Amino acid sequence: MGLESGKHIEIEIEGDTYRVVEGGIKDIKRVNFLKSILEHNGFEVKWGEEARKNEEDPKTMMVAVTDLTFNPVLAVYGRRLKSPDGHRVNPNYWNQKGEKYNPNYWDEKV
């Protein structure tokens, strides 16, 4: 999911409804990264392991927030989120591409 999909998926955990921000995450570092951004911006975050269809399937995790109106695509491209160090979050920062932070994603050469 993440910025590649505009799907709105809600899940219920322990009787509460959450909006999935990103699923299919294989690395705990990614979970902690997203959690730090979302909590810094005032969201209540829940994360955990996703259900597997088979025992052979790899373990994946998901990150969700209690705000059912949250859409990561609109939040990132609308520049509504700030990083813990105070910069605006752009797609490269959200997707953890490179170490160079350029707030103007439209200036990036592909």
C-alpha positions in Angstrom: 0.0 0.0 0.0 1.5 3.3 1.1 1.6 6.0 -1.6 1.2 3.5 -4.5 -2.5 2.9 -3.7 -5.4 5.1 -2.9 -7.3 2.3 -1.2 -9.0 3.0 2.1 -8.9 0.0 4.3 -10.3 -0.1 7.7 -9.7 -2.9 10.2 -11.1 -3.7 13.6 -8.6 -4.4 16.5 -9.9 -5.1 20.0 -13.3 -3.5 19.2 -11.8 -0.3 17.7 -11.7 0.7 14.1 -8.5 1.8 12.5 -7.4 3.1 9.0 -4.5 1.1 7.6 -1.7 3.5 6.5 0.6 0.9 5.1 0.6 -2.9 5.0 2.9 -5.7 3.9 5.8 -4.2 5.8 8.7 -6.7 6.3 11.1 -4.6 8.3 10.5 -3.3 11.8 12.6 -0.2 11.0 9.9 0.8 8.5 7.2 0.4 11.1 9.2 2.5 13.6 9.8 5.2 11.0 6.2 5.5 10.0 5.1 5.4 13.7 7.5 8.2 14.6 6.1 10.5 11.8 2.5 9.8 12.5 2.8 10.2 16.3 4.8 13.4 15.9 1.8 14.7 13.9 -0.7 13.8 16.6 -2.1 10.5 15.3 -2.8 7.5 17.6 -0.9 4.7 16.0 -1.5 0.9 16.2 0.8 -1.6 14.5 1.0 -5.4 14.5 1.5 -8.5 12.4 -0.9 -9.2 9.5 -2.7 -12.5 9.3 -1.0 -15.0 7.1 -2.9 -17.3 4.7 -0.3 -20.1 4.9 2.3 -20.9 7.4 4.9 -20.7 4.6 4.0 -17.0 3.9 6.5 -14.5 5.3 5.5 -12.5 8.3 4.4 -9.0 7.4 3.3 -6.0 9.6 0.9 -3.1 9.1 0.6 0.4 10.6 -2.8 1.9 11.3 -4.2 5.1 12.8 -7.5 5.8 14.7 -8.4 8.7 12.4 -10.6 7.1 9.8 -10.4 10.1 7.5 -6.6 9.8 7.2 -5.2 9.3 3.7 -1.4 9.0 3.4 -1.4 10.1 -0.3 -3.3 13.3 0.5 -1.2 13.9 3.6 2.1 13.5 1.9 1.4 15.2 -1.4 -0.5 17.9 0.3 2.5 18.5 2.6 0.4 18.2 5.7 2.9 16.1 7.7 6.1 17.2 9.4 9.0 15.0 10.2 10.3 14.8 13.8 13.1 17.2 12.8 10.6 19.8 11.6 10.7 19.4 7.8 7.7 18.8 5.6 7.3 15.2 4.6 7.5 14.6 0.9 7.2 11.3 -1.1 11.0 10.6 -1.0 11.1 11.1 2.7 8.0 8.9 3.3 9.3 6.1 1.1 12.8 6.4 2.6 14.6 6.9 -0.7 18.1 8.1 -0.2 19.6 10.2 2.6 19.3 13.5 0.8 16.2 15.5 1.9 14.7 17.6 -0.8 11.4 19.1 0.2 10.4 19.9 -3.4 9.8 16.5 -4.9 9.0 18.0 -8.3 12.6 19.2 -8.5 13.9 15.6 -8.4 15.5 14.3 -11.6 14.3 10.8 -12.5 
